[in-house]
Amino acid sequence: MAGEIEDAIERVDRESFTRQPPKTLKGQIGYLIRQMGSAKAVAQELGVTADSVNRYRRGARKHARADVAAKIDDAVRARWQPQVRKRRQQQAATTGGITVETRARFGYTAPIGTTDDGRFRRLTVHLPPEYARRLFDARDAGASDQQMRGIIAEGFKEIYFQDGGGRATGLSDVAINDIDYLDLDY
């Protein structure tokens, strides 16, 4: 199962579609066969038989079981408009940056005499392009959700808590825990 950050990136990617993916079962299967090359490859990914895939393609079966329909929809959306996704992510990583909106418990390591008790905060912070690039690179390298949280926490530390170096200079670590929700925009 994907983590909160992976899900948030996927939601942003879906919002960037310039055209909607096929909605009918026949259209979705036709698209997957064109993308993957054969009914056998599609069947293998979906966990059904190649005969079932061909029945869907021909229209002999108009409806798939709910679990199979969800797998089909996910497979189509994962492959839909890869150039649009790539262009949006490239723009975020080079010029635009990434906006993170979250409600989570933030804890941090601070100097003696200050409070370091974690507490829930609702934050919307625009992180510079370098953090977007690091986040996308980490995801592409197969990083865990915890590692991607670390990148976002580092950005929050620099931009929000330390205000670009203008305050809280003794703050060493920020941790994001107990995420209530997390949403990204770029």
C-alpha positions in Angstrom: 0.0 0.0 0.0 1.3 3.4 -0.9 1.9 6.0 1.8 0.3 9.4 2.3 2.9 11.3 0.2 2.8 8.8 -2.7 -1.1 9.1 -2.7 -0.8 12.9 -2.7 1.5 13.0 -5.6 -0.8 10.6 -7.5 -3.8 12.9 -6.8 -1.9 15.9 -8.2 -0.9 14.0 -11.3 -4.6 13.0 -11.9 -5.6 16.6 -11.5 -3.2 17.6 -14.2 -4.8 15.5 -17.0 -5.7 17.6 -20.0 -8.1 14.9 -21.2 -10.0 12.4 -19.2 -9.0 8.7 -19.5 -11.4 6.2 -21.1 -14.5 5.6 -18.9 -16.0 2.4 -20.5 -14.6 -1.0 -19.7 -14.1 -1.7 -23.4 -12.2 1.6 -23.9 -10.1 1.1 -20.8 -9.1 -2.5 -21.9 -8.4 -1.3 -25.4 -6.1 1.4 -24.1 -4.2 -1.0 -21.8 -3.7 -3.5 -24.6 -2.2 -0.7 -26.8 0.0 0.4 -23.9 1.1 -3.1 -22.8 1.2 -4.8 -26.2 -1.0 -7.9 -25.6 -4.0 -9.2 -23.8 -1.8 -11.6 -22.0 0.3 -8.8 -20.4 -2.8 -6.9 -19.4 -4.3 -10.1 -17.9 -1.1 -10.8 -15.9 -1.2 -7.3 -14.4 -4.9 -7.5 -13.5 -4.8 -11.0 -12.2 -7.4 -12.4 -14.7 -7.2 -14.6 -17.7 -6.3 -13.4 -21.2 -9.7 -14.8 -22.3 -11.5 -12.4 -19.8 -9.4 -9.5 -21.2 -10.4 -10.4 -24.7 -14.1 -10.6 -23.7 -13.9 -7.2 -22.2 -12.2 -5.9 -25.3 -14.8 -7.3 -27.6 -17.6 -6.1 -25.4 -18.9 -9.6 -24.7 -18.6 -8.7 -21.0 -19.8 -5.2 -20.2 -19.0 -5.2 -16.5 -16.1 -6.5 -14.6 -16.2 -7.6 -10.9 -15.7 -4.6 -8.6 -12.1 -5.6 -7.6 -11.1 -6.1 -11.2 -12.7 -2.9 -12.3 -10.8 -1.0 -9.7 -7.5 -2.6 -10.8 -8.3 -1.7 -14.5 -9.1 1.9 -13.5 -5.8 2.2 -11.5 -3.8 0.7 -14.3 -5.3 3.1 -16.9 -4.7 6.2 -14.7 -1.2 5.1 -13.9 -0.3 5.1 -17.6 -2.5 8.0 -18.8 -0.7 11.1 -20.2 2.8 10.4 -18.9 4.2 13.4 -20.8 1.8 15.8 -19.1 2.8 14.4 -15.7 6.5 14.6 -16.5 6.2 18.2 -17.7 4.3 19.3 -14.5 6.8 17.6 -12.3 9.8 19.0 -14.2 8.3 22.5 -13.9 7.8 22.0 -10.1 11.4 20.7 -9.7 13.0 23.6 -11.7 10.9 26.8 -11.2 7.6 26.3 -9.5 8.2 24.4 -6.3 5.6 22.5 -4.4 2.9 23.5 -2.0 2.3 21.2 0.9 -0.9 21.4 2.9 -1.2 19.2 6.0 -2.6 18.7 9.4 -0.1 16.6 11.4 1.7 16.4 14.7 5.1 18.1 14.4 7.8 17.4 16.8 11.3 18.8 16.8 14.6 18.9 18.6 15.2 22.3 20.1 17.8 23.8 22.5 17.4 23.4 26.3 15.0 25.8 27.8 12.5 25.7 24.9 9.6 23.4 24.3 10.0 20.5 22.0 6.6 18.9 22.7 5.0 17.8 19.5 1.6 19.3 18.7 -0.9 19.2 15.8 -0.6 22.0 13.4 -2.4 22.8 10.2 0.2 24.2 7.7 0.2 25.3 4.1 3.8 25.9 3.1 5.2 26.5 -0.4 8.6 24.7 -0.7 11.2 25.8 -3.2 11.9 23.7 -6.3 14.9 21.9 -4.8 12.5 20.1 -2.4 10.2 19.2 -5.2 13.1 17.7 -7.1 14.4 15.8 -4.1 10.9 14.5 -3.4 10.4 13.3 -7.0 13.9 11.8 -7.2 13.3 9.9 -3.9 9.9 8.6 -5.1 11.5 7.5 -8.4 14.3 5.7 -6.5 11.7 3.8 -4.5 12.0 5.7 -1.2 9.8 4.8 1.7 7.0 7.1 2.8 9.1 7.9 5.9 12.0 9.0 3.8 9.7 11.3 1.7 8.2 12.7 5.0 11.8 13.5 6.0 12.3 15.6 2.9 9.1 17.5 3.5 9.9 17.9 7.2 13.3 19.4 6.2 11.6 21.9 4.0 9.1 22.8 6.7 12.1 23.3 9.1 13.9 25.7 6.7 10.9 27.6 5.3 8.3 27.6 8.1 10.0 27.1 11.4 13.3 28.9 10.7 11.8 31.3 8.2 14.8 30.9 5.8 17.3 31.3 8.6 15.8 34.3 10.3 14.6 32.5 13.5 14.8 29.3 15.5 18.3 28.8 14.4 18.9 26.2 17.2 16.3 23.9 15.8 17.9 20.7 14.6 15.3 18.2 13.6 11.6 18.4 12.6 9.5 15.3 12.4 6.1 14.8 10.9 4.0 12.3 12.8 0.3 11.3 13.0 -0.7 12.8 9.6 -4.4 13.6 9.6 -4.3 14.6 5.9 -1.6 15.7 3.5 -2.2 17.4 0.1 0.3 18.6 -2.5 0.0 21.1 -5.3 2.5 22.0 -8.0 
